[in-house]
């Protein structure tokens, strides 16, 4: 192809673009929609925790009641924010028990704020205080009081401005021969 042919094709493309262009319209700045968490900084969650460790499930139980409080710290953008969470997970059975108290810092991303039920996801990390008493291999007790490093992955659905469903999977280091990690399912309320 010669240079003159390239020039003709480029001129034709410019002309076609100019003919199909619409007149300029005024652009109005609209601030992004605020996240649902922005106006209600405190959340209370009530639900259940399901440890995955076989020894904890056998000695203490498979389902643990849980309660948690989230405090909204900062609105990073229209679709993300940071928060601090404090949870309390506890159950006893016969001579055994497990208590986990996670204090974590998290980041949450909200998808499709215009939808009635927006979905969010996130993650967090922090300290997990644990008090665990389970059976050991010799028929006695293994008791551990530890401060563990841990974190969580988070997925949830905002039902409306004041309520939500929350799923977290907690990952922790081990306490003695057991690891208290597992999923947590909650119903939450903002105020």
C-alpha positions as CSV (number, residue, x, y, z in Angstrom):
1,X,0.0,0.0,0.0
2,X,1.4,3.4,-0.9
3,X,1.5,6.5,1.3
4,X,-1.3,8.2,-0.6
5,X,-3.6,5.2,0.0
6,X,-2.9,5.3,3.8
7,X,-3.6,9.1,3.7
8,X,-7.0,8.6,1.9
9,X,-8.0,5.9,4.4
10,X,-7.1,8.0,7.4
11,X,-9.0,11.0,5.9
12,X,-12.1,8.8,5.3
13,X,-12.0,7.5,8.9
14,X,-11.8,11.1,10.3
15,X,-14.7,12.2,8.1
16,X,-16.8,9.3,9.1
17,X,-16.1,10.0,12.8
18,X,-16.9,13.7,12.3
19,X,-20.3,12.9,10.6
20,X,-21.4,10.5,13.3
21,X,-20.4,12.7,16.2
22,X,-23.1,14.2,18.4
23,X,-23.0,17.8,19.6
24,X,-21.3,18.3,22.8
25,X,-23.5,18.2,25.9
26,X,-22.9,19.6,29.3
27,X,-21.5,17.2,31.8
28,X,-22.7,17.3,35.3
29,X,-20.6,16.1,38.2
30,X,-22.4,13.6,40.4
31,X,-20.7,12.5,43.5
32,X,-20.5,8.7,44.0
33,X,-23.1,7.0,46.0
34,X,-22.2,6.5,49.7
35,X,-21.7,3.0,51.0
36,X,-24.5,1.8,53.2
37,X,-22.0,1.5,56.1
38,X,-21.1,5.2,55.9
39,X,-24.1,6.6,57.8
40,X,-24.3,3.8,60.3
41,X,-20.9,3.2,61.9
42,X,-21.7,0.4,64.3
43,X,-22.9,-3.1,63.3
44,X,-23.9,-5.9,65.6
45,X,-23.7,-9.5,64.3
46,X,-25.3,-12.6,65.8
47,X,-24.8,-16.1,64.4
48,X,-23.0,-19.4,64.5
49,X,-19.4,-20.6,64.2
50,X,-18.4,-24.0,62.9
51,X,-14.8,-25.1,63.8
52,X,-13.2,-27.3,61.3
53,X,-10.8,-29.1,63.6
54,X,-11.9,-32.7,64.3
55,X,-10.8,-32.8,67.9
56,X,-12.7,-29.6,68.7
57,X,-15.8,-30.8,66.9
58,X,-15.7,-34.2,68.8
59,X,-14.9,-32.9,72.3
60,X,-16.7,-29.5,72.4
61,X,-19.3,-29.5,69.6
62,X,-19.9,-28.7,65.9
63,X,-21.8,-25.4,66.3
64,X,-20.8,-22.5,68.5
65,X,-22.9,-19.4,69.2
66,X,-21.1,-16.2,68.1
67,X,-21.7,-12.5,68.5
68,X,-19.6,-9.7,66.9
69,X,-19.4,-5.9,66.7
70,X,-18.0,-4.0,63.7
71,X,-17.0,-0.3,64.0
72,X,-16.7,1.5,60.7
73,X,-13.4,3.5,60.7
74,X,-13.0,5.2,57.3
75,X,-14.8,5.5,54.0
76,X,-11.9,4.9,51.5
77,X,-14.1,5.4,48.4
78,X,-17.7,5.1,47.3
79,X,-17.3,1.3,47.3
80,X,-14.8,0.5,50.0
81,X,-14.3,1.1,53.7
82,X,-12.2,-0.1,56.7
83,X,-13.5,-1.4,60.0
84,X,-12.5,-3.0,63.3
85,X,-14.2,-6.2,64.4
86,X,-14.5,-7.7,67.9
87,X,-16.1,-11.2,68.1
88,X,-16.9,-13.6,70.9
89,X,-17.2,-17.3,70.2
90,X,-17.7,-19.7,73.1
91,X,-19.0,-23.2,73.9
92,X,-18.5,-25.8,76.6
93,X,-19.4,-29.4,76.6
94,X,-18.9,-31.8,79.6
95,X,-15.3,-31.2,80.7
96,X,-14.1,-29.4,77.5
97,X,-14.5,-25.9,76.1
98,X,-13.3,-23.4,73.5
99,X,-13.5,-19.6,73.6
100,X,-12.2,-17.5,70.7
101,X,-12.1,-13.7,70.8
102,X,-10.8,-12.2,67.5
103,X,-9.9,-8.5,67.3
104,X,-9.3,-7.7,63.6
105,X,-8.9,-4.9,61.2
106,X,-10.7,-5.4,57.9
107,X,-11.3,-3.9,54.4
108,X,-14.7,-4.3,52.7
109,X,-15.6,-3.7,49.0
110,X,-19.3,-3.1,48.1
111,X,-20.5,-4.1,44.7
112,X,-23.5,-2.4,42.8
113,X,-24.6,0.2,45.4
114,X,-27.6,1.0,43.2
115,X,-29.0,-2.5,43.7
116,X,-31.5,-3.2,46.5
117,X,-29.4,-6.1,47.8
118,X,-25.7,-5.1,47.2
119,X,-23.0,-7.7,47.7
120,X,-19.8,-7.1,49.6
121,X,-16.6,-8.9,50.0
122,X,-13.4,-8.3,52.0
123,X,-10.7,-9.6,54.3
124,X,-9.1,-8.8,57.6
125,X,-6.3,-9.7,60.0
126,X,-5.6,-9.4,63.6
127,X,-5.1,-11.1,67.0
128,X,-7.2,-14.1,68.1
129,X,-7.3,-14.7,71.9
130,X,-8.1,-18.4,72.5
131,X,-8.9,-20.5,75.6
132,X,-9.2,-24.2,74.5
133,X,-9.5,-27.3,76.6
134,X,-9.8,-30.6,74.7
135,X,-8.7,-34.2,75.2
136,X,-5.1,-35.3,74.6
137,X,-3.8,-38.6,73.3
138,X,-3.3,-40.1,76.8
139,X,-6.9,-39.5,78.0
140,X,-6.2,-36.3,79.9
141,X,-6.7,-32.7,79.0
142,X,-4.8,-30.3,76.7
143,X,-5.4,-26.8,77.9
144,X,-4.1,-23.8,75.9
145,X,-4.5,-20.1,76.5
146,X,-2.9,-18.4,73.5
147,X,-2.8,-15.2,71.5
148,X,-2.9,-16.4,67.9
149,X,-2.2,-14.6,64.6
150,X,-5.2,-14.9,62.2
151,X,-7.3,-13.4,59.6
152,X,-10.6,-13.8,57.7
153,X,-12.2,-13.7,54.2
154,X,-15.6,-12.0,54.1
155,X,-18.6,-12.3,51.9
156,X,-22.0,-10.8,52.5
157,X,-25.3,-9.3,51.3
158,X,-26.8,-6.0,52.4
159,X,-30.5,-6.8,52.7
160,X,-31.4,-3.1,53.3
161,X,-29.8,0.0,55.0
162,X,-30.0,-1.6,58.4
163,X,-29.6,-5.3,58.0
164,X,-27.2,-7.8,56.3
165,X,-26.1,-11.4,56.0
166,X,-22.4,-12.0,56.7
167,X,-20.1,-15.0,56.0
168,X,-16.5,-15.1,57.3
169,X,-14.0,-17.8,57.1
170,X,-11.4,-17.5,59.9
171,X,-7.8,-18.7,59.4
172,X,-5.6,-18.9,62.5
173,X,-2.3,-20.3,63.6
174,X,-2.6,-23.4,65.9
175,X,-3.1,-23.5,69.6
176,X,-1.3,-26.6,70.9
177,X,-2.4,-29.5,68.7
178,X,-5.6,-27.9,67.5
179,X,-6.5,-25.1,65.1
180,X,-9.7,-23.1,65.9
181,X,-10.3,-21.8,62.4
182,X,-13.6,-22.2,60.5
183,X,-16.6,-20.5,59.0
184,X,-18.9,-18.0,60.8
185,X,-22.4,-17.2,59.5
186,X,-24.2,-14.2,61.0
187,X,-27.2,-11.9,60.6
188,X,-26.2,-8.3,61.2
189,X,-27.9,-5.0,62.1
190,X,-26.5,-1.5,61.7
191,X,-27.2,1.4,64.0
